[in-house]
Amino acid sequence: NISLAAHEEKHQVGCGFGVLFAMASRRLPCRRPLLALGLSLVVASSFWCRSAPGAGGAVAAVPVGRIACGSGGQDDLLVFGAGFLGKLAAQKWLERHPSARVVGVTRSDASHEELRKMGVEPHTAGADLAAAAPIGGFPNVIFAAPPSGGRPGAPAAPGSYAESIREAQSHWDGKGGFVFTSSGGVFKEDAGGTVDETSPVSDTPRTAVLLEAEKLVREVGGTVLRLAGLYDILRGAHAYWLKVGVITGSKDGVLNLLHYEDAAEAALTALDRGSAVRGELFIVGDGVPTTRLEIVQSARQAPQFADAAEPVFEVPPEQMGKPSGKVYNVRRATDVLRWTPRYKSFAQFITMQR
């Protein structure tokens, strides 16, 4: 807890009775009635204050209702891994809960200014987060950091990913929801068959990292979402293929896709479902398996790729003439998670871009 005097001395903050009341309340251990009254005054006076400088000395305007406090509100959210997917989830959460404190955790401060502009409080993992966020202080947590740290092809460091999961769990109060965005790539099937949540998984090093993380999350009542291949108009397999001009694999190989916005909505739905999905595992995709050739053909109809040539398919000798890929059964996501995608298929999404 930060005293009012210390706060003013360091940051020279002051802006209206409602703001002063909310700031003054931070001199004491946070109590719900006091905090609620302070925030009501803030809303009534429509005053805003300026947050403390973040990394790099930048200062950004944030609503007083999001001032950090030792014990947060029931809508507060921690997004561990505030990359492209994490930022979308944070943005959508704030649209639904504008007074919530939303903290975005990153590896570096490169995106912190962007996060501040969104109304997200940015911190780097480790000491920075520990100093700003109380242990067990968040009822809602989304872990969306990939094992590779977002670097294509980068190996996962043994142990570090599990440690990140534990760090995020230490800030969860255990009462709300903890959602981990895993990958459907963990499944062993690669001959065109159908998989569900009970299907065998592979034993690659990368898969082992994800499966260990899934186990840690489910053991404490968190929810695991095994996501299909994520995409947006300029992100995803199609964008990469059309850029490099070469695809390793058969044109008939089957992929499962999911728009980034739909993935973010699935994570938020899991938080909203609460105890109904604690400890559960779901495969999340649009439910329309698509071949590599179909993906390329659809993408080339978008204005952004109108001039792109059709890539060359290079099939490894051992895969010649064999089916590849898998088909996701997403029934549980529909029936139990009660989530449905906005973008029903990649082809539909591309049609909407014209």
Helices and strands as residue ranges (DSSP letters): H 4-11, H 17-24, G 25-27, H 32-45, E 49-50, G 55-57, E 61-62, G 64-66, E 77-80, H 84-96, E 102-106, H 112-118, E 121-124, H 127-132, E 138-143, H 160-170, E 172-183, G 184-186, E 191-195, H 205-219, E 223-227, E 229-231, H 237-244, E 246-248, E 254-255, E 257-259, H 260-273, G 274-277, E 281-284, E 290-291, H 292-299, G 303-305, E 312-314, G 317-319, E 325-328, H 331-335, H 346-353
